[in-house]
């Protein structure tokens, strides 16, 4: 049946997951999701794996899977808001091994179930992808045939998903920090340019620095422009307030 | 050299209380973050203990280690805030003494009385603000600003710790080295303020305690400041009003750029060169320019 999971393979999976997939941008989770789907599939024996990730309520669902059919299935499931992955994401709890030919699957996932059966899968389970305190997606494991998905596999799948979720969470925090750093840099640069503009204007119009600042502010306000933009144009000699004083 | 903008003002009950409340709140936030990171570390450790395979166990332990180190860093931040709060409390009872500086506590945590924190913009290693613990640090940082070379700038650009001492100072920085030695400083070191792959400045220390440079404490203090004060939504990149923007210097640069019809960056360099040649601060040259007493060029 299922090969025992190779330690080496597993170690590589974690390295890839921690690196955010093979070639992804720092804040682009696509690579990570693909790594999760690929490693899920490779590690979990006869299973196929799909991943769904919805970063927030306003964002489109991101999916990853091995094979075009599965990608399509995962994408449709996300669009329908139906299927084991959606259920695990919504509830935050795992969907235990379920027989796709059974009553429950047909009842709970009327559109998902026939499609999965058509692709040759007989069993399904889903594991929540927890990112920080939120559940933002799921790893779905699909088994061929009718034999139940073994508990060890689900346990391993959950661990793999937890590592991916931890990495996504970390990436989310890092993005927030980078955004703060950008804001800080811009704010400081703007303040310096505003001081330079005060001096520029004071010399050009032979007024005091305070009067120059008043003129800058008045111009920005009456033209509904940001003070820092007006200041930059003054410093770069692209704006001469002499002719446009109001 | 004359001082830049310093926080003078007489000790007033109100000012001290407000600052103290702010520092205590920041300490509480840092402690809560530390506790949160510890819980996350414990969760990872529990997952490691139950991990079905060795590779998984190692992955969870690595994650736990990161959380532990972040927890520790938040604790360092809390201690710095506590220290500042108690300095303010003490000051409130002593009329007429200068207001304590946040950087004084930072310097002491580094085993010295002289430390300076500089912040830079996104696209240039030029220092935009500076906060210093004392006049010695302030004077050293002024030299770096005037000469455009020195430990803080190198740590920011190279994003790694930098240190030099004795004759090594002049070897590394031909202008800054001899000048800082003349101030009576024998050793300088700086670490980048870097988080999430972004470097926003540097923490520099002057004549630190023997053996301090190269320890984890130095980088940890820098990280604690970055996390709690500089890159935190509820932080204070102005370091309780101590970070100086050199407003007058930039105003004067604007003025000189019109007088000499040159780019403002060139005007700023002229002011710096004049200040270094005269052995005064950029601010004192700037004040003379602004008062119409001095025309450069």
Interface residues (C-beta under 8 A of the other chain):
Chain A: X5 X7 X10 X11 X13 X14 X18 X26 X152 X155 X156 X159 X162 X163 X166 X170 X173 X174 X175 X177 X178 X180 X181 X182 X184 X185 X186 X188 X189 X191 X192 X195 X196 X197 X198 X199 X200 X201 X202 X203 X204 X209 X235
Chain B: X44 X47 X51 X52 X53 X54 X55 X56 X58 X59 X60 X62 X63 X66 X119 X120 X121 X122 X123 X128 X129 X195 X196 X197 X198 X200 X230 X231 X232 X233 X237 X245 X247 X248 X250 X251 X252 X253 X254 X255 X256 X257 X258 X259 X264 X290
